Amino acid sequence: MDILDGLQKLVGNRARVDEPLSKHASLRIGGPASYFLELRNIEELTNVVEFSQKEKLDSFVLGEGTNVLFSDDGFGGLVVQLKGEFEKFSIEGNQVTAGAGVKLATLVEKLAKRGLAGLEFASGIPGSLGGAIVINAGTKMGSIGDVTREIKIFSDGRVKILNRKEINFSYRHCELPDKAIVLEVKLGLKNGKKNDIINKIKESLKQRKKNQPVSTLNAGCVFRNPEACEAGKLIETAGLKGARFGDAEVSKKHANFIINCGKAKAKDVYNLVEKIRKTVKEKFDINLELELKIVGEMDERGT
Ligand SMILES: Cc1cc2nc3c(=O)[nH]c(=O)nc-3n(C[C@H](O)[C@H](O)[C@H](O)COP(=O)(O)OP(=O)(O)OC[C@H]3O[C@@H](n4cnc5c(N)ncnc54)[C@H](O)[C@@H]3O)c2cc1C
């Protein structure tokens, strides 16, 4: 059976071919995904995962695309996004149960309105809750792992619950089984004063606006902070602020951000990443590790 026919049997005309991934990435970069679809509930997800395994179709779970660099050649497989049922959440006392497709910004806003404290650190972090879990998204104020009680995942063909100990959160990292899909998250918050929470959020957004290139096309911090120093400071000290390949530029405001000034290609970003790594290694003997997820084929020339 043709792959598209098979996918359409499972999710109707939501299955698309040659979907430009640039539309789904905050960097606005990326070639087409061979197949793309939004999954609306666990039943659809189970059927589609089973189908792609049977057809040996490579697959990628996309959140909101705020931490990814898609190749200019795109992705030769199936890209899925969790929508519908996965965008729902409920609040009971100070516990929140939210689908992986819920936007972090929505949660920050709703919880503040309810006087629930603990997620203020996440104000200004774009992306979905599922994406936040995978990278243990956070700031100096805290990380998503700090408030996570348990998560529901899809792994090895079935739904499983993992508690926070099993997830083992650390700096921008957590331990999930290979190919696990985060479906739902339980967060434990604290009762707080609404005004205090809102003021914290406002202050954090103000700082972000002051220190980060928030109104540009970017994918957040490109590199993880090495132990005991900040990647941005190393890149700045290496004299790389403003360095460019094509339309990709090291932000002049915060050197750990690469921005797409208009028509940047993945290969431009990738070449800049390599130049930064090489320069920082030469000057400080430090190997910078990527925080940004590279998706699809990318070699030295980024093609
Ligand atoms: C302006 C800006 C500021 C940012 N500031 C911060 C910051 O302060 N702190 C910080 O930590 N990050 C920051 N980021 C990076 C990014 O927003 C976060 O990492 C975010 O959590 C990524 O979520 P996403 O839904 O966009 O994930 P995506 O970029 O779509 O995906 C990232 C990875 O998560 C995986 N993934 C996504 N959803 C699921 C799922 N349900 N199940 C399994 N895997 C999944 C993807 O396969 C991919 O490997 C910033 C980004 C931008 C653009």
The ligand as an SDF file (V2000), in Angstrom:
LIG
                    3D

 53 58  0  0  0  0  0  0  0  0999 V2000
   13.3290   32.9400   21.8850 C   0  0  0  0  0  0  0  0  0  0  0  0
   13.5900   31.6070   22.5410 C   0  0  0  0  0  0  0  0  0  0  0  0
   13.9400   31.5600   23.8860 C   0  0  0  0  0  0  0  0  0  0  0  0
   14.1970   30.3220   24.5050 C   0  0  0  0  0  0  0  0  0  0  0  0
   14.5240   30.3140   25.8260 N   0  0  0  0  0  0  0  0  0  0  0  0
   14.7460   29.1180   26.4390 C   0  0  0  0  0  0  0  0  0  0  0  0
   15.0760   29.0800   27.8360 C   0  0  0  0  0  0  0  0  0  0  0  0
   15.1400   30.0980   28.5240 O   0  0  0  0  0  0  0  0  0  0  0  0
   15.2880   27.8590   28.4030 N   0  0  0  0  0  0  0  0  0  0  0  0
   15.2060   26.6860   27.6790 C   0  0  0  0  0  0  0  0  0  0  0  0
   15.3910   25.6120   28.2590 O   0  0  0  0  0  0  0  0  0  0  0  0
   14.9010   26.7150   26.3650 N   0  0  0  0  0  0  0  0  0  0  0  0
   14.6660   27.8770   25.7200 C   0  0  0  0  0  0  0  0  0  0  0  0
   14.3690   27.8970   24.3850 N   0  0  0  0  0  0  0  0  0  0  0  0
   14.3900   26.6440   23.6010 C   0  0  0  0  0  0  0  0  0  0  0  0
   13.0170   25.9710   23.4700 C   0  0  0  0  0  0  0  0  0  0  0  0
   11.9880   26.9100   23.5320 O   0  0  0  0  0  0  0  0  0  0  0  0
   12.7840   24.9310   24.5380 C   0  0  0  0  0  0  0  0  0  0  0  0
   13.8150   23.9660   24.4970 O   0  0  0  0  0  0  0  0  0  0  0  0
   11.4410   24.2220   24.3650 C   0  0  0  0  0  0  0  0  0  0  0  0
   11.2180   23.4420   25.5050 O   0  0  0  0  0  0  0  0  0  0  0  0
   11.3450   23.3450   23.1280 C   0  0  0  0  0  0  0  0  0  0  0  0
   10.0050   22.9180   23.0030 O   0  0  0  0  0  0  0  0  0  0  0  0
    9.3520   22.6120   21.5790 P   0  0  0  0  0  0  0  0  0  0  0  0
    7.9640   22.1520   21.8000 O   0  0  0  0  0  0  0  0  0  0  0  0
    9.4940   23.7870   20.6680 O   0  0  0  0  0  0  0  0  0  0  0  0
   10.2530   21.4110   21.0850 O   0  0  0  0  0  0  0  0  0  0  0  0
   10.7950   21.1380   19.6090 P   0  0  0  0  0  0  0  0  0  0  0  0
   11.7940   22.1940   19.2560 O   0  0  0  0  0  0  0  0  0  0  0  0
    9.6660   20.9540   18.6820 O   0  0  0  0  0  0  0  0  0  0  0  0
   11.5290   19.7490   19.8240 O   0  0  0  0  0  0  0  0  0  0  0  0
   12.6870   19.6820   20.6230 C   0  0  0  0  0  0  0  0  0  0  0  0
   13.0000   18.2070   20.8840 C   0  0  0  0  0  0  0  0  0  0  0  0
   11.9810   17.6670   21.7240 O   0  0  0  0  0  0  0  0  0  0  0  0
   11.3970   16.5240   21.1100 C   0  0  0  0  0  0  0  0  0  0  0  0
    9.9730   16.4860   21.4490 N   0  0  0  0  0  0  0  0  0  0  0  0
    9.0760   17.4920   21.3760 C   0  0  0  0  0  0  0  0  0  0  0  0
    7.8760   17.0840   21.8350 N   0  0  0  0  0  0  0  0  0  0  0  0
    8.0200   15.7900   22.1850 C   0  0  0  0  0  0  0  0  0  0  0  0
    7.1420   14.8000   22.7230 C   0  0  0  0  0  0  0  0  0  0  0  0
    5.8580   15.0540   23.0170 N   0  0  0  0  0  0  0  0  0  0  0  0
    7.6270   13.5730   22.9560 N   0  0  0  0  0  0  0  0  0  0  0  0
    8.9280   13.2750   22.6850 C   0  0  0  0  0  0  0  0  0  0  0  0
    9.7970   14.1560   22.1760 N   0  0  0  0  0  0  0  0  0  0  0  0
    9.3540   15.3980   21.9290 C   0  0  0  0  0  0  0  0  0  0  0  0
   11.6490   16.6870   19.6220 C   0  0  0  0  0  0  0  0  0  0  0  0
   11.6200   15.4340   18.9760 O   0  0  0  0  0  0  0  0  0  0  0  0
   13.0110   17.3500   19.6330 C   0  0  0  0  0  0  0  0  0  0  0  0
   14.0110   16.3700   19.7720 O   0  0  0  0  0  0  0  0  0  0  0  0
   14.1080   29.1300   23.7490 C   0  0  0  0  0  0  0  0  0  0  0  0
   13.7440   29.1820   22.3920 C   0  0  0  0  0  0  0  0  0  0  0  0
   13.5020   30.4060   21.7910 C   0  0  0  0  0  0  0  0  0  0  0  0
   13.1050   30.4360   20.3500 C   0  0  0  0  0  0  0  0  0  0  0  0
  1  2  1  0
  2  3  1  0
  2 52  2  0
  3  4  2  0
  4  5  1  0
  4 50  1  0
  5  6  2  0
  6  7  1  0
  6 13  1  0
  7  8  2  0
  7  9  1  0
  9 10  1  0
 10 11  2  0
 10 12  1  0
 12 13  2  0
 13 14  1  0
 14 15  1  0
 14 50  1  0
 15 16  1  0
 16 17  1  0
 16 18  1  0
 18 19  1  0
 18 20  1  0
 20 21  1  0
 20 22  1  0
 22 23  1  0
 23 24  1  0
 24 25  2  0
 24 26  1  0
 24 27  1  0
 27 28  1  0
 28 29  2  0
 28 30  1  0
 28 31  1  0
 31 32  1  0
 32 33  1  0
 33 34  1  0
 33 48  1  0
 34 35  1  0
 35 36  1  0
 35 46  1  0
 36 37  1  0
 36 45  1  0
 37 38  2  0
 38 39  1  0
 39 40  1  0
 39 45  2  0
 40 41  1  0
 40 42  2  0
 42 43  1  0
 43 44  2  0
 44 45  1  0
 46 47  1  0
 46 48  1  0
 48 49  1  0
 50 51  2  0
 51 52  1  0
 52 53  1  0
M  END
$$$$
